[in-house]
Amino acid sequence: MDVSRPYTVVVYIDNTSEGNAAAEYACALCLKFKVKYRLIFLYVVALYRRTGLSLINRQTDQMNADIREDADNAMIRCKQFLSRFESLVTYEWISVKDEGSAGPIMVNFIADSLHSPVDLVVVGKSTNSGIKKLVGGDVSDHLLDNLLCPVMVVKNQYDVSDDGK
């Protein structure tokens, strides 16, 4: 690693206990760093894809409007959660809206839009049902399978203390 650039940590955050656990873990990790770091919280808004059929697109547009509204509310709650870390760590907030599933959107954003190497991605491990995995996939599994950098998957409960207990 080039010591002149910061160690870059990207956290997939959403308004779930798993997303909060990933955020908390990443903040605790950055507090322990002895090197300069760049902490990025990435919120992904995954929209339905439009088709070539206008009747279906009207329905898709309405569903996407609902998704955007829900995402705006969820982002507010995520930022409220992160506010407890503002005096402890510096971080950036990035939200990405695109069509598709959250995992591929995040992989594409990291590869194409960050314009700097990512050293670590932190994501919460969700316990998705079989149907959800078939429809939207599991974000952590997709990141593990498709990113070239290390991925830390954080369970909902973890211990970041140094006391070994």
DRENDOLUM-264710 format. One record per residue (C-alpha): residue in one letter; residue number from 1; x, y, z. Coordinates in Angstrom, 3 decimals. Example, Ala and Ser with C-alpha at 12.3 -4.5 7.8 and 13.67 -1.06 7.14 Angstrom:
2
@r=a, k=1, east=12.300, north=-4.500, up=7.800
@r=s, k=2, east=13.670, north=-1.060, up=7.140
END
This chain:
165
@r=m, k=1, east=0.000, north=0.000, up=0.000
@r=d, k=2, east=1.185, north=3.500, up=-0.866
@r=v, k=3, east=1.677, north=5.163, up=2.542
@r=s, k=4, east=0.895, north=8.582, up=1.082
@r=r, k=5, east=-2.722, north=7.627, up=0.413
@r=p, k=6, east=-5.236, north=6.841, up=3.125
@r=y, k=7, east=-6.366, north=3.328, up=3.951
@r=t, k=8, east=-9.838, north=3.335, up=2.395
@r=v, k=9, east=-12.753, north=1.549, up=4.069
@r=v, k=10, east=-16.152, north=1.426, up=2.351
@r=v, k=11, east=-19.163, north=0.398, up=4.429
@r=y, k=12, east=-22.424, north=-0.803, up=2.923
@r=i, k=13, east=-24.991, north=0.802, up=5.195
@r=d, k=14, east=-28.728, north=0.360, up=5.239
@r=n, k=15, east=-31.402, north=0.921, up=7.840
@r=t, k=16, east=-31.112, north=-2.531, up=9.412
@r=s, k=17, east=-29.470, north=-3.860, up=12.535
@r=e, k=18, east=-26.911, north=-5.572, up=10.273
@r=g, k=19, east=-26.112, north=-2.284, up=8.514
@r=n, k=20, east=-25.749, north=-0.552, up=11.874
@r=a, k=21, east=-23.463, north=-3.338, up=13.102
@r=a, k=22, east=-21.258, north=-2.923, up=10.018
@r=a, k=23, east=-21.121, north=0.845, up=10.573
@r=e, k=24, east=-20.258, north=0.478, up=14.240
@r=y, k=25, east=-17.592, north=-2.124, up=13.485
@r=a, k=26, east=-15.992, north=0.081, up=10.816
@r=c, k=27, east=-15.936, north=3.091, up=13.150
@r=a, k=28, east=-14.357, north=1.030, up=15.931
@r=l, k=29, east=-11.790, north=-0.297, up=13.461
@r=c, k=30, east=-10.868, north=3.172, up=12.199
@r=l, k=31, east=-10.424, north=4.371, up=15.782
@r=k, k=32, east=-7.685, north=1.752, up=16.173
@r=f, k=33, east=-5.818, north=2.695, up=12.996
@r=k, k=34, east=-2.386, north=4.217, up=13.375
@r=v, k=35, east=-2.477, north=5.349, up=9.748
@r=k, k=36, east=-4.489, north=7.930, up=7.851
@r=y, k=37, east=-7.836, north=6.497, up=6.769
@r=r, k=38, east=-10.788, north=7.332, up=4.542
@r=l, k=39, east=-14.109, north=5.974, up=5.801
@r=i, k=40, east=-16.979, north=5.974, up=3.312
@r=f, k=41, east=-20.552, north=5.002, up=4.110
@r=l, k=42, east=-22.299, north=3.906, up=0.942
@r=y, k=43, east=-26.096, north=3.750, up=0.827
@r=v, k=44, east=-27.510, north=2.033, up=-2.257
@r=v, k=45, east=-31.003, north=2.660, up=-3.602
@r=a, k=46, east=-31.839, north=-0.275, up=-5.875
@r=l, k=47, east=-34.631, north=0.581, up=-8.298
@r=y, k=48, east=-36.680, north=-1.651, up=-10.569
@r=r, k=49, east=-35.581, north=-1.729, up=-14.198
@r=r, k=50, east=-37.754, north=-0.047, up=-16.789
@r=t, k=51, east=-38.929, north=-2.077, up=-19.767
@r=g, k=52, east=-39.977, north=-1.289, up=-23.321
@r=l, k=53, east=-43.666, north=-1.468, up=-22.379
@r=s, k=54, east=-45.302, north=1.807, up=-21.331
@r=l, k=55, east=-48.044, north=0.157, up=-19.254
@r=i, k=56, east=-45.483, north=-1.760, up=-17.213
@r=n, k=57, east=-43.234, north=1.297, up=-16.979
@r=r, k=58, east=-46.021, north=3.327, up=-15.347
@r=q, k=59, east=-46.257, north=0.676, up=-12.634
@r=t, k=60, east=-42.461, north=0.499, up=-12.366
@r=d, k=61, east=-42.219, north=4.292, up=-12.064
@r=q, k=62, east=-44.753, north=4.262, up=-9.209
@r=m, k=63, east=-42.906, north=1.476, up=-7.397
@r=n, k=64, east=-39.597, north=3.320, up=-7.888
@r=a, k=65, east=-41.148, north=6.516, up=-6.492
@r=d, k=66, east=-42.130, north=4.533, up=-3.388
@r=i, k=67, east=-38.615, north=3.061, up=-3.163
@r=r, k=68, east=-37.057, north=6.552, up=-3.407
@r=e, k=69, east=-39.356, north=7.883, up=-0.665
@r=d, k=70, east=-38.611, north=4.911, up=1.601
@r=a, k=71, east=-34.886, north=5.326, up=0.893
@r=d, k=72, east=-34.973, north=9.024, up=1.793
@r=n, k=73, east=-36.532, north=8.141, up=5.156
@r=a, k=74, east=-34.085, north=5.282, up=5.703
@r=m, k=75, east=-31.107, north=7.518, up=4.894
@r=i, k=76, east=-32.279, north=10.004, up=7.517
@r=r, k=77, east=-32.378, north=7.208, up=10.092
@r=c, k=78, east=-28.925, north=5.953, up=9.030
@r=k, k=79, east=-27.454, north=9.438, up=9.349
@r=q, k=80, east=-29.051, north=9.780, up=12.779
@r=f, k=81, east=-27.386, north=6.508, up=13.791
@r=l, k=82, east=-24.024, north=7.683, up=12.424
@r=s, k=83, east=-24.247, north=11.001, up=14.267
@r=r, k=84, east=-23.035, north=9.230, up=17.428
@r=f, k=85, east=-19.654, north=8.707, up=15.722
@r=e, k=86, east=-19.165, north=12.251, up=14.342
@r=s, k=87, east=-16.882, north=13.355, up=17.169
@r=l, k=88, east=-14.857, north=10.121, up=16.986
@r=v, k=89, east=-14.157, north=9.477, up=13.300
@r=t, k=90, east=-14.300, north=11.402, up=10.066
@r=y, k=91, east=-16.352, north=9.893, up=7.283
@r=e, k=92, east=-18.008, north=10.550, up=3.967
@r=w, k=93, east=-21.608, north=9.759, up=3.035
@r=i, k=94, east=-22.369, north=8.637, up=-0.511
@r=s, k=95, east=-25.726, north=7.503, up=-1.801
@r=v, k=96, east=-26.110, north=5.773, up=-5.144
@r=k, k=97, east=-29.379, north=5.254, up=-7.023
@r=d, k=98, east=-29.473, north=2.828, up=-9.911
@r=e, k=99, east=-31.556, north=0.067, up=-11.425
@r=g, k=100, east=-30.853, north=-3.483, up=-10.306
@r=s, k=101, east=-29.851, north=-5.181, up=-7.072
@r=a, k=102, east=-27.803, north=-3.524, up=-4.322
@r=g, k=103, east=-24.816, north=-5.892, up=-4.593
@r=p, k=104, east=-24.072, north=-5.331, up=-8.297
@r=i, k=105, east=-24.748, north=-1.597, up=-7.948
@r=m, k=106, east=-22.184, north=-1.385, up=-5.138
@r=v, k=107, east=-19.585, north=-3.444, up=-7.011
@r=n, k=108, east=-19.976, north=-1.245, up=-10.104
@r=f, k=109, east=-19.760, north=1.945, up=-8.057
@r=i, k=110, east=-16.582, north=0.824, up=-6.301
@r=a, k=111, east=-15.010, north=-0.227, up=-9.614
@r=d, k=112, east=-16.101, north=2.739, up=-11.731
@r=s, k=113, east=-16.835, north=5.771, up=-9.569
@r=l, k=114, east=-14.641, north=5.943, up=-6.476
@r=h, k=115, east=-11.468, north=6.821, up=-8.423
@r=s, k=116, east=-9.276, north=5.513, up=-5.610
@r=p, k=117, east=-8.328, north=2.047, up=-4.435
@r=v, k=118, east=-10.481, north=0.446, up=-1.761
@r=d, k=119, east=-8.593, north=-1.476, up=0.911
@r=l, k=120, east=-11.539, north=-2.978, up=2.770
@r=v, k=121, east=-15.304, north=-3.264, up=2.383
@r=v, k=122, east=-17.412, north=-3.816, up=5.496
@r=v, k=123, east=-20.912, north=-5.239, up=5.211
@r=g, k=124, east=-23.427, north=-6.684, up=7.631
@r=k, k=125, east=-24.515, north=-10.282, up=7.228
@r=s, k=126, east=-28.257, north=-10.510, up=6.833
@r=t, k=127, east=-30.326, north=-13.598, up=7.354
@r=n, k=128, east=-32.330, north=-13.455, up=4.157
@r=s, k=129, east=-35.061, north=-15.901, up=3.411
@r=g, k=130, east=-34.657, north=-18.205, up=0.422
@r=i, k=131, east=-37.092, north=-16.150, up=-1.652
@r=k, k=132, east=-35.252, north=-12.892, up=-0.990
@r=k, k=133, east=-31.971, north=-14.509, up=-1.994
@r=l, k=134, east=-33.537, north=-15.642, up=-5.271
@r=v, k=135, east=-35.069, north=-12.245, up=-6.028
@r=g, k=136, east=-32.529, north=-9.701, up=-4.798
@r=g, k=137, east=-29.625, north=-11.773, up=-3.638
@r=d, k=138, east=-27.591, north=-11.356, up=-0.514
@r=v, k=139, east=-25.404, north=-8.245, up=-0.667
@r=s, k=140, east=-22.586, north=-9.724, up=1.428
@r=d, k=141, east=-22.435, north=-12.865, up=-0.730
@r=h, k=142, east=-22.366, north=-10.782, up=-3.905
@r=l, k=143, east=-19.568, north=-8.576, up=-2.570
@r=l, k=144, east=-17.529, north=-11.597, up=-1.451
@r=d, k=145, east=-17.922, north=-13.179, up=-4.879
@r=n, k=146, east=-17.268, north=-10.083, up=-7.003
@r=l, k=147, east=-14.924, north=-7.636, up=-5.287
@r=l, k=148, east=-11.166, north=-7.897, up=-5.632
@r=c, k=149, east=-10.482, north=-6.253, up=-2.259
@r=p, k=150, east=-10.966, north=-7.819, up=1.191
@r=v, k=151, east=-14.553, north=-7.917, up=2.474
@r=m, k=152, east=-15.325, north=-8.011, up=6.194
@r=v, k=153, east=-18.739, north=-9.527, up=6.901
@r=v, k=154, east=-19.991, north=-8.443, up=10.315
@r=k, k=155, east=-22.576, north=-10.402, up=12.221
@r=n, k=156, east=-25.275, north=-8.496, up=14.035
@r=q, k=157, east=-23.472, north=-9.062, up=17.340
@r=y, k=158, east=-19.712, north=-8.747, up=17.668
@r=d, k=159, east=-17.067, north=-7.662, up=20.138
@r=v, k=160, east=-14.630, north=-4.944, up=19.108
@r=s, k=161, east=-12.952, north=-4.684, up=22.508
@r=d, k=162, east=-9.256, north=-5.352, up=22.999
@r=d, k=163, east=-9.658, north=-7.083, up=26.344
@r=g, k=164, east=-9.999, north=-10.601, up=24.905
@r=k, k=165, east=-13.165, north=-11.386, up=26.824
END
